[in-house]
Amino acid sequence: MTTATQQRGEFSLGWKVLLVSVLGVAFGASPIPFNVIGFTVEPLMDEFGWSRTQILIPITIFGVIASLLAPAFGWMADRYGVRRVALFSLLVFGLAFAAIALTPTSDAASTLYIYYGLWVVVGLVGIGSTPVTWSRAVNMWFFRRKGLALGILLMGTSIAAMIVPQVASWAIANYGWRAMFAIVAGFPLLIALPLGFLFFREPTPDERPAEMKVDGGRLTGVDLKTALKDYRFWLIWFSILTIAFAFGGAFINMVPILGDHGIDSATAADVMTILGLGILSGRIITGLLLDKFWAGFVAFPLLCLPAISSYLLLGTDSSFLPAAIAGFLLGFAAGAESDLIAYLASRYFGMLHYGKIYGMLYMPFGLASAASPIVYAYVRDSYGSYNPILTIAIFMYVIGGGLLLFLGRYPDSFPVPDEAEPTRAAVGAA
């Protein structure tokens, strides 16, 4: 069998699962909260008089809770099957996100805590609808074209970045910010969930690529304890932490940052769409490069791109073109980073305990993405400008990308596991 035939074989077997997983990522808890929270700043300030920092705290609440639970959801996906975990989490995430529409109109102080409480629920239930689960299934269908498949999978966040901000801006303008949460919740509940129920599953042992299994079709890989003793795990961990902190605050605060440049909400939504196109480009190009070159050489230049974005966003230039370029480069690097998390977890540590290991690597991504928006907002509230934190971010991108240059070669193989792979009845059944 030729290499080209083998590559076509992976896609011919797994394309339905991959397509549904793209929609699961797009309309799950990873991109949707981050794509709408920026549009709530002005309406919530107008209605309740809350500060930017107070308004963006929910994304920190959501991110911290979800990040701490990521290893647990990863373990459940390893143990009980990714289908059950992903679809159940998608359902309850959609319902919890829609429930934010029920935020009362009473006293601003009491309403703030109710609003925060609703976001707590979103964090508790949403993490199973993120790439923590979807990427496990895709990694089990693909090996020779793993980079491209993961790039296609994570195009879901690009789709969200291109569609959700436009819908959020339209919904707030026409129906108010409360209705916006209910309208956006239709994406997971009415699109991703039904299609996932019909087509999303893990491969059977016979359907798995030969490179990731041993005799009997069992998966290979190191356990979490072994991974935690490996210096490469911590290089990846701290790289993710650094890049995500620099990126997360800029992404969430992009609409108010652009507002400081004299760019209105509708035009800011266009910039966010361009950012989504950048994410889309970053996904595919990074995936293709990872299939041909070592990850460190791919990662370093791509993860330095948002340093240019931070430079372009300094000051108060009201021109659309620099803002659009900054958005595209920021998105491109974000696409590259998300590809790298899933790719590096599987290539350096295998698939047997992928869910737990990916969950641990997702933790710094989620924590940094959750804390960073508040830091950006605090700097803006305290100094009247985002310039100080944007300047620091320039150096963080370069450091975070540089850490991956020290990873070394991929393992040629993994030890044959002593324990049996967890058995799950009807892997591909509904």
Residue pairs with C-beta under 8 A, 6 or more apart in sequence:
1 9
3 144
6 144
7 144
7 145
10 141
10 142
10 143
10 144
10 145
10 149
10 209
11 18
11 142
11 145
11 149
13 141
13 203
13 207
14 138
14 141
14 142
14 149
14 203
16 199
17 137
17 138
17 141
17 199
17 200
17 201
17 203
18 138
18 141
18 142
18 149
18 152
18 153
19 199
20 192
20 195
20 196
20 198
20 199
20 200
21 134
21 135
21 137
21 138
21 153
21 156
21 200
22 152
22 153
22 155
22 156
22 159
23 156
23 159
23 191
23 192
23 195
23 196
24 86
24 90
24 129
24 133
24 134
24 156
24 192
24 196
24 200
25 31
25 130
25 131
25 134
25 153
25 154
25 155
25 156
25 157
25 160
26 155
26 156
26 157
26 159
26 160
26 163
26 187
26 192
27 90
27 156
27 160
27 187
27 188
27 191
27 192
28 89
28 90
28 93
28 126
28 129
28 130
28 134
28 156
28 188
28 192
29 62
29 66
29 89
29 93
29 97
29 122
29 126
29 127
29 129
29 130
30 129
30 130
30 131
30 157
31 156
31 157
31 160
31 161
31 164
32 97
32 160
32 164
32 184
32 187
32 188
33 58
33 59
33 62
33 97
33 122
33 126
34 59
34 248
34 251
34 252
34 369
35 160
35 161
35 164
35 165
35 168
35 272
36 164
36 165
36 168
36 180
36 181
36 184
37 55
37 56
37 58
37 59
37 252
37 373
38 165
38 252
38 253
38 254
38 255
38 256
38 272
39 165
39 168
39 169
39 172
39 177
39 180
39 255
39 265
39 269
40 55
40 172
40 177
40 180
41 52
41 55
41 56
41 255
41 256
42 265
43 172
43 176
43 177
44 50
44 55
44 177
45 51
45 52
45 55
47 105
47 177
48 108
48 111
48 112
49 108
50 108
50 112
51 377
51 381
52 256
52 377
52 380
52 381
53 374
53 377
53 378
53 381
54 112
55 377
56 252
56 253
56 373
56 374
56 377
57 116
57 374
58 115
58 116
58 119
59 119
59 252
59 370
59 373
60 370
60 371
60 373
60 374
61 116
61 119
61 120
61 123
61 370
62 119
62 120
62 122
62 123
62 126
62 370
63 123
63 248
63 366
63 367
63 369
63 370
63 371
64 123
64 366
64 367
64 370
64 371
65 120
65 123
65 124
66 123
66 126
66 127
66 130
66 366
66 370
67 127
67 362
67 363
67 364
67 365
67 366
67 367
67 370
68 363
68 367
69 123
69 124
69 127
70 127
70 130
70 132
70 358
70 359
70 360
70 362
70 363
70 366
71 224
71 356
71 359
71 360
71 363
72 359
73 85
73 89
73 127
73 128
73 132
73 133
73 355
73 359
74 132
74 133
74 136
74 354
74 355
74 356
74 357
74 358
74 359
74 360
74 362
75 355
75 356
75 359
76 85
76 128
76 355
77 85
77 86
77 128
77 132
77 133
77 136
77 355
78 136
78 353
78 354
78 355
78 356
78 422
79 422
80 422
80 424
81 202
81 424
81 427
82 133
82 134
82 136
82 137
82 202
82 355
83 137
83 200
83 201
83 202
85 128
85 133
86 128
86 129
86 133
86 134
86 137
86 196
86 200
87 193
87 196
87 197
87 200
88 128
89 125
89 126
89 127
89 128
89 129
89 133
90 128
90 129
90 188
90 192
90 193
90 196
91 188
91 189
91 193
92 125
92 126
93 122
93 125
93 126
93 128
93 129
93 188
94 185
94 186
94 187
94 188
94 189
94 193
95 185
95 189
96 118
96 121
96 122
96 125
96 126
97 122
97 126
97 181
97 184
97 185
97 188
98 181
98 182
98 185
98 189
99 118
99 121
99 181
100 115
100 118
100 119
100 122
100 178
100 181
101 178
101 179
101 180
101 181
101 182
102 118
102 178
103 111
103 114
103 115
103 118
103 178
104 110
104 111
104 114
105 111
127 366
129 188
130 362
131 153
131 154
131 338
131 341
131 342
131 358
131 362
132 355
132 358
132 359
132 362
133 355
134 153
134 156
135 150
135 153
135 154
135 342
135 358
136 202
136 351
136 354
136 355
136 358
137 200
137 201
137 202
138 149
138 150
138 153
138 342
139 146
139 150
139 342
139 346
139 351
139 354
140 202
140 203
140 208
140 212
140 219
140 351
141 149
141 203
141 207
141 208
141 209
142 148
142 149
142 150
142 209
143 209
143 211
143 212
144 209
144 211
144 291
145 291
146 290
146 291
146 343
146 346
146 347
147 286
147 287
147 288
147 289
147 290
147 291
147 339
147 343
148 284
148 287
148 288
148 291
149 287
150 287
150 290
150 339
150 342
150 343
151 283
151 284
151 285
151 286
151 287
151 288
151 290
151 335
151 339
152 283
152 284
152 287
153 342
154 283
154 335
154 338
154 339
154 342
155 279
155 280
155 283
155 284
157 276
157 279
157 283
157 334
157 335
157 338
158 276
158 277
158 279
158 280
158 283
158 331
158 335
159 276
159 280
160 276
161 272
161 273
161 275
161 276
161 279
161 331
162 273
162 276
162 277
162 280
163 276
164 184
164 187
165 269
165 272
165 273
165 276
166 269
166 273
167 180
167 183
167 184
168 180
168 184
169 265
169 266
169 269
171 179
171 180
171 183
171 184
172 180
175 183
197 430
201 427
201 428
201 429
202 424
202 427
202 428
203 427
203 428
204 217
204 427
204 428
205 213
205 216
205 217
205 218
206 217
208 217
208 219
212 219
212 220
212 350
212 351
213 219
213 220
214 220
214 416
218 352
218 417
218 420
218 421
219 350
219 351
219 352
219 417
219 421
220 350
220 351
220 352
220 413
220 414
220 415
220 416
220 417
221 349
221 350
221 351
221 352
221 353
221 354
221 357
221 414
221 417
222 230
222 349
222 350
222 352
222 353
222 414
222 415
223 352
223 353
224 353
224 356
224 357
224 360
227 233
227 349
227 353
227 357
227 360
228 360
230 348
230 349
232 348
232 407
232 408
233 348
233 349
233 357
233 360
233 361
235 403
235 404
235 406
235 407
236 341
236 344
236 345
236 348
236 361
236 403
236 404
236 407
237 360
237 361
237 364
238 364
238 400
238 403
239 299
239 303
239 400
239 401
239 403
239 404
240 337
240 341
240 361
240 364
240 365
240 368
240 400
241 364
241 365
241 367
241 368
241 400
242 368
242 396
242 397
242 399
242 400
242 403
243 303
243 333
243 337
243 396
243 397
243 400
243 401
244 337
244 364
244 365
244 366
244 368
244 369
244 372
245 368
245 369
245 371
245 372
245 375
245 396
246 306
246 310
246 372
246 392
246 393
246 396
246 397
246 400
247 306
247 330
247 333
247 334
247 337
247 369
247 372
247 393
247 397
248 368
248 369
248 370
248 371
248 372
248 373
249 372
249 373
249 374
249 375
249 376
249 377
249 389
249 393
250 257
250 306
250 309
250 310
250 313
250 330
250 372
250 376
250 390
250 393
251 275
251 330
251 334
252 372
252 373
252 376
253 373
253 376
253 377
253 380
253 386
254 268
254 271
254 272
254 275
254 327
254 330
255 265
255 268
255 272
256 377
256 380
257 313
257 386
258 267
258 268
258 271
258 323
259 265
259 268
260 316
260 380
260 385
260 386
261 313
261 315
261 316
261 317
261 318
261 319
261 323
262 316
262 318
263 271
263 318
263 320
263 323
267 320
270 324
271 320
271 323
271 324
271 327
272 327
274 324
274 327
274 328
274 331
275 327
275 328
275 330
275 331
276 331
277 328
277 331
278 327
278 328
278 329
278 330
278 331
278 332
278 333
278 334
278 335
279 331
279 332
279 334
279 335
280 331
280 335
281 328
281 331
281 332
281 335
282 302
282 331
282 332
282 333
282 334
282 335
282 336
282 339
283 335
283 336
283 338
283 339
285 332
285 336
286 298
286 302
286 335
286 336
286 339
286 340
287 339
287 343
289 298
290 298
290 339
290 340
290 343
294 409
294 410
295 340
295 343
295 344
295 347
295 404
295 407
296 404
296 405
296 406
296 407
297 405
298 336
299 336
299 340
299 401
299 404
299 405
300 401
300 402
300 404
300 405
301 401
302 332
302 333
302 336
302 401
303 333
303 336
303 337
303 397
303 400
303 401
303 404
304 333
304 397
304 398
304 401
305 329
305 330
305 332
305 333
305 397
306 329
306 330
306 333
306 334
306 393
306 397
307 393
307 394
307 395
307 397
307 398
308 325
308 326
308 329
309 325
309 326
309 327
309 329
309 330
309 333
310 326
310 390
310 391
310 393
310 394
310 397
311 390
311 394
312 322
312 323
312 325
312 326
313 322
313 323
313 326
313 386
313 390
314 387
314 390
314 391
315 387
333 397
337 365
340 404
341 358
341 361
341 362
341 365
342 358
344 361
344 407
345 354
345 357
345 358
345 361
346 354
347 410
347 411
348 407
348 410
348 411
349 357
350 411
350 414
352 414
352 417
352 421
375 389
376 386
376 389
379 385
379 386
379 388
379 389
380 386
